[in-house]
Amino acid sequence: FTASFLPFCRLPPLLCFHHDNNCTHISRHKQVTIFVQVIMTEVIANISAWLDNITGTEGSLGYIVIALFVIVVLSQGGQTKNIEEKKEPEEEEEPEPPRNFTLEQLKYFDGKYDEKKEEDKPVYLSLNGTVFDVSAGRDFYGPDGPYECFAGRECGVALAKMSFDEAHLDDIAGCKTLNFGEKNELDGWIEKFTYFRCYPVLGKLIPADKIPSSDRIVSKEEIAKNDGLGEIPEGYATPPIYIGAGSKVFDVSFGGVTFYGKDCSYNRFAGKNASRALAKMSFDPADTENTDTSDLTDKEKKVLDDWVKTFEERKGYPIVGVQEK
């Protein structure tokens, strides 16, 4: 259909339309617009006729235009969705507040399979009292890894001496007696874990001799003072949180900060003898402020005993004394 373009290849110098015997001249820009419209109309008509001839379907050009329109819209919609999905920020879990660890609590986190929870345990280890979550390096520190003996242990002295000797594990005090070269080696490992491997720091490992004796008498005033808002003792990651349960006083800052810390669900028990409230499963101030357990029913006494057992055995909270009578 190239021949059909020939009559329009040369634009006349000026077009004019007659209306009521008056000649109105049209600008050059308008002439070009009309010229293009005529060409496009002719081209579309020829293409349409050509397609109809091939397909044997009248109006086939219209069907093709509609189909192309649908394809474009769907593809743009998919791209828009992908863009929106990419732009949508990923929700990151808030890190847990720092906590204190006993050596027995730390030993649990050896990366082995927990049959009760039916999942692999995280892998933690301590360097000079700083506890790292090295789960991202499970191939090194987890089961069957070359450094698996360090999982769930204090291994500052062992790494400083480049030793796998059991005698060098769980020896926080030994970190203070290292020679100059060993001290540099230990500092290098801590720097590597913190800044290069970026293993999360979870808290502090507290040696047994830094935890108050379990048989000392603890007054009501001392319990109240240790409500998680006081000063952080040297070597600790967070202030102690004392809770009285039964005859014992527990420091629940060793893993219970997310429950008993500031603004947490059980914070009202922090710094108190919570025996009555725990036995009655009550948040009522009449129970949280009352330390009398003489009128508890047998069922409530059983509930209190279960709480004490949970604190002592399942949670492993250290017993820091006996409540003053």
C-alpha positions in Angstrom: 0.0 0.0 0.0 3.0 2.3 -0.5 1.4 3.8 -3.6 -1.5 5.0 -1.5 0.9 7.4 0.3 1.9 9.2 -2.9 -0.9 11.8 -3.1 0.0 13.0 0.4 3.8 13.3 0.0 3.7 17.0 -1.0 1.9 19.4 1.3 0.2 22.3 -0.5 1.4 25.8 0.4 -1.8 26.9 2.0 -5.2 25.3 2.6 -8.4 27.2 2.8 -12.0 26.4 3.7 -15.0 28.4 2.4 -17.8 29.3 4.8 -20.4 31.9 4.0 -18.2 33.1 1.0 -15.4 34.1 3.5 -12.1 32.5 3.0 -10.4 31.5 6.3 -6.8 30.6 6.1 -5.4 27.8 8.3 -1.9 28.0 9.9 0.9 25.8 8.8 0.8 23.9 12.1 -2.9 23.1 11.5 -2.1 21.9 8.0 0.5 19.5 9.3 -1.9 18.2 11.9 -4.6 17.5 9.3 -1.9 16.0 7.0 -0.8 13.5 9.7 -4.4 12.6 10.6 -5.1 11.8 6.9 -2.0 9.7 6.6 -2.7 7.7 9.9 -6.3 7.1 8.8 -5.1 5.8 5.5 -2.4 3.6 7.1 -4.8 2.1 9.7 -7.4 1.4 7.0 -4.8 -0.4 4.8 -3.4 -2.4 7.8 -6.9 -3.4 8.8 -7.8 -4.5 5.3 -4.6 -6.4 5.1 -5.2 -8.2 8.4 -8.8 -9.0 7.5 -7.6 -10.6 4.3 -5.0 -12.8 6.1 -7.2 -13.8 9.0 -10.5 -14.0 7.2 -12.0 -12.1 10.1 -13.6 -8.7 9.8 -12.3 -6.2 12.3 -9.3 -8.3 13.3 -7.2 -5.2 14.0 -9.5 -4.3 16.8 -9.2 -7.7 18.4 -5.4 -7.5 18.2 -5.4 -4.0 19.8 -7.6 -5.2 22.6 -5.4 -8.3 23.2 -2.2 -6.1 23.3 -3.9 -3.7 25.7 -4.7 -6.6 28.1 -1.2 -8.0 27.9 0.3 -4.6 28.6 -2.0 -3.9 31.6 -1.3 -7.3 33.1 2.4 -7.0 32.7 2.4 -3.6 34.2 0.3 -4.8 37.1 2.7 -7.6 37.8 5.6 -5.2 37.7 3.8 -2.8 40.0 3.1 -5.7 42.4 6.7 -6.8 42.3 7.9 -3.2 43.0 5.5 -2.8 45.9 6.7 -6.1 47.3 10.3 -5.0 47.0 9.5 -1.7 48.6 7.6 -3.2 51.5 10.1 -3.2 54.4 10.8 -6.5 56.1 9.7 -6.6 59.7 12.7 -7.2 61.9 12.3 -8.8 65.2 13.3 -6.5 68.1 16.4 -7.9 69.9 15.7 -9.1 73.4 17.1 -7.0 76.2 20.4 -8.1 77.7 20.3 -10.8 80.3 22.5 -12.5 82.8 23.5 -16.2 82.5 24.6 -18.8 85.0 27.0 -21.4 83.7 24.3 -24.1 83.9 21.9 -21.9 81.8 24.6 -21.3 79.2 25.4 -25.1 78.8 21.9 -25.7 77.5 22.6 -23.7 74.3 24.9 -26.2 72.7 23.1 -26.4 69.3 21.9 -30.0 69.8 18.4 -31.3 69.1 15.9 -30.5 71.8 13.5 -33.5 71.9 10.9 -31.7 74.0 10.7 -28.7 71.7 11.4 -30.8 68.6 13.9 -28.3 67.2 17.7 -27.6 67.3 18.8 -25.4 70.1 20.6 -22.1 69.5 24.4 -22.1 69.8 25.8 -19.7 72.4 29.3 -19.3 73.8 31.0 -16.9 76.2 34.3 -15.0 75.7 35.6 -13.5 78.9 32.1 -13.3 80.3 30.4 -11.8 77.2 27.8 -14.2 75.7 27.4 -14.4 71.9 24.8 -16.0 69.8 26.9 -17.9 67.3 24.0 -19.8 65.7 24.9 -18.2 62.3 28.2 -20.1 62.6 26.6 -23.4 63.5 28.9 -25.2 61.0 31.8 -24.2 63.1 30.4 -24.3 66.7 27.4 -26.6 66.4 27.3 -30.4 66.6 30.0 -32.1 64.5 31.7 -28.7 63.8 35.5 -28.2 64.4 34.8 -26.0 67.5 31.7 -27.8 68.9 33.4 -28.3 72.3 33.1 -24.5 72.8 29.3 -24.5 72.4 27.5 -23.5 75.6 30.8 -22.9 77.4 33.0 -20.0 78.5 36.0 -20.4 76.1 38.0 -17.2 76.5 41.1 -19.0 78.0 40.8 -21.9 75.5 40.7 -19.6 72.4 43.5 -17.3 73.9 45.7 -20.4 74.2 44.4 -22.0 71.0 43.6 -25.1 73.1 40.8 -27.7 73.1 41.7 -28.8 76.6 38.7 -29.2 78.9 40.7 -27.7 81.7 40.7 -24.3 79.8 36.9 -24.2 79.5 34.5 -22.3 81.8 37.5 -20.5 83.4 36.4 -16.8 83.5 38.9 -16.0 86.2 41.7 -17.4 84.0 41.1 -14.6 81.5 42.7 -12.2 84.1 45.9 -14.1 84.3 46.7 -14.5 80.6 50.1 -13.4 79.4 50.4 -10.4 77.0 50.3 -12.5 73.8 47.3 -14.6 75.0 45.5 -11.4 76.0 45.9 -10.0 72.5 44.7 -13.3 71.0 41.6 -13.2 73.2 40.9 -9.5 72.3 41.3 -10.5 68.6 38.6 -13.2 69.0 36.2 -10.8 70.8 36.8 -8.1 68.0 36.2 -10.7 65.3 33.0 -11.9 66.9 31.7 -8.4 67.5 32.7 -6.5 64.4 33.5 -9.0 61.6 31.1 -11.9 62.3 28.6 -9.5 64.0 27.4 -12.3 66.3 24.7 -10.8 68.5 25.7 -10.1 72.1 23.1 -11.5 74.5 24.4 -10.6 77.9 26.9 -11.6 80.5 28.0 -14.9 82.1 28.1 -14.5 85.9 30.5 -16.7 87.8 29.1 -18.6 90.7 31.2 -16.7 93.2 29.6 -13.4 92.0 26.0 -14.6 92.7 24.8 -14.1 96.3 24.6 -17.2 98.5 21.4 -19.2 98.4 21.3 -19.7 102.1 21.5 -16.0 103.3 18.5 -14.2 104.8 17.0 -11.6 102.5 14.9 -8.9 104.0 11.8 -7.4 102.4 13.7 -4.1 101.9 16.5 -5.8 100.0 13.9 -7.6 97.8 12.2 -4.3 97.1 15.5 -2.6 96.2 16.3 -5.2 93.5 13.3 -4.5 91.2 15.3 -4.3 88.0 15.6 -0.5 88.1 18.7 -0.3 90.2 22.4 -0.1 89.4 24.0 -2.8 87.3 26.6 -4.7 89.4 30.1 -5.1 88.0 30.2 -7.9 85.4 26.4 -8.0 85.1 24.4 -7.2 81.9 21.3 -6.0 83.7 20.2 -5.1 87.2 19.0 -7.9 89.5 15.3 -8.6 89.6 14.4 -10.3 92.9 11.1 -12.2 93.3 10.1 -14.0 96.5 8.3 -17.3 95.9 7.6 -19.7 98.8 10.5 -19.4 101.2 13.1 -18.6 98.4 14.3 -15.5 96.7 15.0 -15.8 92.9 17.0 -13.4 90.7 14.9 -13.6 87.5 17.3 -11.2 85.6 18.9 -14.5 84.5 16.6 -15.1 81.6 13.3 -13.5 82.8 13.8 -9.8 81.8 11.2 -10.1 79.1 8.6 -11.2 81.6 9.5 -9.3 84.8 11.5 -6.3 83.5 10.2 -2.8 83.1 6.8 -2.5 81.2 6.6 -6.3 80.9 3.5 -8.4 81.8 4.7 -9.7 85.2 6.7 -6.6 86.2 4.3 -6.0 89.1 5.9 -9.0 90.8 9.5 -7.5 90.6 11.0 -6.6 93.9 8.2 -8.3 95.9 7.3 -11.4 97.7 4.9 -12.6 95.1 4.0 -15.9 96.8 0.3 -15.1 97.4 -0.2 -13.6 93.9 1.5 -16.5 92.2 -0.6 -19.0 94.1 -3.8 -17.3 93.3 -2.7 -16.4 89.7 -3.7 -12.9 90.5 -2.7 -9.3 89.6 -5.0 -7.8 92.2 -3.0 -5.4 94.4 -4.8 -7.0 97.4 -2.7 -10.1 96.5 0.5 -8.6 95.1 0.9 -6.4 98.1 0.0 -9.1 100.6 2.6 -11.6 101.7 0.3 -13.7 103.9 0.0 -17.3 102.6 -1.6 -18.9 105.7 -5.0 -18.9 104.2 -4.1 -20.5 100.8 -6.2 -23.6 99.8 -4.4 -26.8 99.0 -4.9 -26.2 95.3 -3.4 -22.7 95.6 -0.4 -24.2 97.6 0.1 -26.7 94.8 0.1 -23.9 92.2 2.7 -22.0 94.3 4.9 -25.1 94.5 4.7 -25.5 90.7 5.9 -21.9 90.3 8.8 -22.5 92.6 9.7 -25.7 90.7 9.5 -23.8 87.4 11.7 -21.0 88.6 14.3 -23.4 90.0 14.4 -26.3 87.6 13.0 -25.3 84.2 14.1 -21.7 84.2 17.2 -22.2 86.2 16.9 -18.8 88.0 19.5 -18.7 90.7 18.4 -18.7 94.3 19.9 -15.7 96.0 18.6 -16.2 99.5 15.8 -17.2 101.8 13.0 -14.8 102.6 13.1 -13.2 106.1 10.1 -14.4 108.2 
